[in-house]
Amino acid sequence: MLRVLSFVLAFAPLPAFALSCMPYGVTDAYQEAAAAEEGYVPVLGTLEFDADLVPEMDLSGQTPTAAVTLIPATFKGDALTVRGVDPAFETEVVLEVQCAGPWCPQPKPGEMLGFLRQTSHSYVLHTNACGGFLFGRPSAEQVAQLRDCLAGRDCVPLGQR
């Protein structure tokens, strides 16, 4: 009987697993960028890219997607600094979309707040299934949080509140 039960359990469909993420917000991204060895530029503006290149999630079949998808993009807007806003700029960006199994972020072109990682030849904007450095359609509160962080005011990560 135990053998039959083991056989049945071995071939029974597994329940869908859910992705569990820690709270993550603008202050978390700022702290992560500030602690990184690479240089980051906080920005507020518009990100344009081909949304059809974003990997699709298949939660029904739990089919893993590519671990990382690189998408050419263009940023237009402002670099935010301690002094406020530097002159507006436009730059080519590599949108780095990182999936975790079947879970992928679903960034959309348009208004955004983010942190561009500087590389030797370009900027990279990283996003993943649990956070990253891209905040689409940011609220006034998120922009204020970033400005507070840049000015050395309250910048406590969500996980520590």
C-alpha positions in Angstrom: 0.0 0.0 0.0 2.8 2.4 0.9 4.4 1.7 -2.5 1.2 2.6 -4.3 0.8 5.8 -2.3 4.4 6.8 -3.1 3.9 6.1 -6.8 0.7 8.2 -6.8 2.3 11.1 -5.0 5.3 11.0 -7.3 3.2 11.6 -10.3 0.5 13.9 -8.8 0.5 17.4 -10.2 2.4 19.8 -8.0 0.8 23.0 -6.7 1.8 26.2 -8.3 4.5 27.9 -6.3 4.2 31.6 -5.6 7.1 34.1 -5.6 7.5 35.7 -2.2 9.3 39.1 -2.2 10.4 41.3 0.7 9.0 44.8 0.7 11.1 46.9 -1.7 10.7 50.6 -2.6 12.6 53.7 -3.7 14.5 54.0 -0.4 15.7 50.4 -0.7 16.9 51.0 -4.3 18.6 54.2 -3.2 20.4 52.4 -0.4 21.4 49.5 -2.7 22.7 51.9 -5.3 24.6 54.0 -2.8 26.3 50.9 -1.4 27.3 49.4 -4.8 30.8 49.6 -6.2 29.4 50.7 -9.5 28.2 54.3 -10.0 24.4 55.0 -10.3 22.6 58.0 -11.6 19.1 58.6 -10.1 16.8 59.8 -12.9 13.2 60.9 -13.4 11.8 61.1 -16.9 10.5 58.9 -19.7 11.8 55.5 -20.8 11.0 54.3 -24.3 11.5 50.7 -25.6 9.7 48.0 -27.5 7.3 46.4 -24.9 7.0 43.3 -27.1 10.6 42.4 -26.1 9.6 42.0 -22.4 9.4 38.3 -21.5 5.9 37.1 -20.9 5.1 35.2 -17.7 3.5 31.8 -17.8 2.2 31.3 -14.3 -0.3 28.6 -15.4 2.4 26.2 -16.6 5.2 27.6 -14.3 7.5 27.6 -17.4 10.8 29.3 -16.6 11.7 32.2 -18.8 15.1 33.4 -19.8 17.0 34.5 -16.7 18.0 37.9 -18.1 16.6 39.7 -21.2 18.5 42.8 -22.5 16.3 45.4 -24.2 17.5 48.6 -26.0 15.8 51.7 -24.6 16.1 55.4 -24.6 15.8 57.6 -21.5 14.8 61.3 -21.7 14.5 63.4 -18.6 16.5 64.7 -15.6 19.3 63.4 -13.5 18.6 64.1 -9.8 21.4 65.2 -7.6 21.9 66.6 -4.1 21.6 70.1 -5.5 18.3 69.3 -7.2 18.2 68.6 -10.9 21.2 68.6 -13.3 20.6 69.7 -16.9 18.2 67.4 -18.8 19.7 64.6 -20.8 18.8 61.9 -23.2 20.8 58.7 -23.4 20.6 55.2 -24.8 20.0 52.6 -22.0 20.1 48.8 -21.8 16.9 47.7 -19.9 18.0 44.5 -18.1 14.9 42.4 -17.2 15.7 39.6 -14.8 13.2 36.8 -14.2 13.0 34.3 -11.4 11.6 31.1 -13.0 8.3 32.0 -14.5 8.0 35.4 -12.7 9.1 38.4 -14.6 8.7 42.1 -14.1 6.4 43.7 -16.7 7.9 47.2 -17.3 6.0 49.5 -19.6 7.3 52.4 -21.6 6.5 55.8 -20.2 7.1 57.9 -17.1 9.6 56.4 -14.7 11.9 57.0 -11.7 15.0 54.9 -11.6 18.7 54.4 -11.1 20.9 54.0 -14.1 24.1 51.9 -13.5 27.0 53.5 -15.3 29.2 51.1 -17.3 32.3 51.8 -19.4 30.2 52.4 -22.5 26.6 52.8 -21.5 23.9 52.9 -18.9 22.0 49.9 -17.6 18.6 50.0 -15.9 18.0 46.8 -14.0 14.6 45.5 -12.9 13.6 42.1 -11.5 10.6 40.1 -10.3 11.0 41.5 -6.7 12.2 45.0 -7.3 15.2 46.5 -9.0 16.0 50.0 -10.0 12.9 50.9 -12.1 9.7 52.4 -10.8 7.2 53.0 -13.5 4.7 55.8 -13.2 6.2 57.1 -9.9 4.0 58.7 -7.3 4.7 62.1 -5.8 5.6 60.3 -2.6 8.2 58.1 -4.4 9.8 61.2 -5.9 9.8 62.9 -2.5 11.4 59.9 -0.9 14.2 60.0 -3.5 14.7 63.7 -3.0 14.9 63.1 0.8 17.5 60.4 0.3 19.6 62.6 -1.9 19.4 65.5 0.6 20.5 63.2 3.5 17.1 63.3 5.2 15.0 60.3 6.1 15.9 57.4 3.8 14.9 54.2 5.7 14.4 51.1 3.6 10.8 49.6 3.7 12.1 46.4 5.3 13.4 48.4 8.3 10.3 50.5 8.9 
